[in-house]
Each structure stands twice: as structure tokens, then as C-alpha cells.
Amino acid sequence: MRSPKERFSDLSPRSQALIRIGTVVQIGLQVAALVDIARRPASEINGGKRKWVALSFVNFFGPIAYFVTGRKTD
């Protein structure tokens, strides 16, 4: 079991790379969702804009859920 005070620099290069990649993907998804929410009229979003902005901050789940179910498709 790892100690709770382990530093990022103590991780293996592979672990560091995976954390960096995950961070970039998460931020990219969130920015894409927030930009889409801001640009899209409220009438084209299922639920309120505030709801989806808040949910976009829930790790990977929020932005992905927005793109799958939050946008109305005709």
C-alpha cells in the first residue's frame, strides 16, 4: 500500500504519463461541453443550461453525458 504522502515525482514515468493524459482528456471534454452549452440555444438542450454546466464538472461522466443526452436531436 502506498503512503498518502507519495509525490507525483515518485510515481513511475508510465503512471505520470497516464495521469497527464487523463487530465488533458478531462479538461478537453469539459471545455468542449462548456463551449457547446454557451453557444447552443436553451431550446436545443435537454434540461437547463445550469444543470449541464454543473454536471460538466463531474469527471468524465458529466461532459460525456451532456454530449450523449443533453443535446436535442431532431
N, C-alpha and C positions, 0 to 999 in steps of 0.2 A: 504494500500500500504506500502511495506517495505521501509525503508530508504536505500539509496545507500551505507551507511557505516556499514550495518549489517555484523557482523563477522560470519565466519563459525561456531564458537563455540556457536553462538546464535541460530543456526538452531536446529530443533528437531532432536533427535537421528535417527529417520527414514529418514529424509531428508539427514543427514550426511551420512548414510549408502548407500542411493541411489546414491549420488554423488560419493562416493568411488567406488561403484560397476561399475558405468558408466565409471569412469576414468580407472579402471583396464581393462574393456572390450575394450575401445577405444585404449589404449596402446597395449593391446594384439593383436587386429586386425591389427594395424599399423605395429607392429614388424613382425607379420606373413607375411603381404603383402611385406614389405621391404626385408625380408629374401628370400621370394619366387622370387621376382624380381631380386635380386642379383644372385641367384643360377640358374635361368632359362635362357637358351639362348635367345637372342633377337628374333630369328626366331620363338620362341614359344609364343611370346607376341604380342597381337594386339595393334598397335601403338608403340610409342617409350618407352623405359625404363624410360627416363627422365620425360615423361608425367605422367606415373603411379607413379613414386616416388613423384612428386609434388602433384598429386591428392590424394595420400595416407594421406596427411596432412589435408584433408578436412573432419573433424569429422568422423562419422561412414560411411558416404556416400562413401568416396574415397576408403578405403580398401574393402568394400563390392562390390563396382562397379568393382574393379580390379578382385576379385575372380569370379564374375559373367560374366564379359565381356572382361576382359583384357587378360586372358589366352586362348590361342588357344586350341581347342579340335578337335581331328581328328575323 
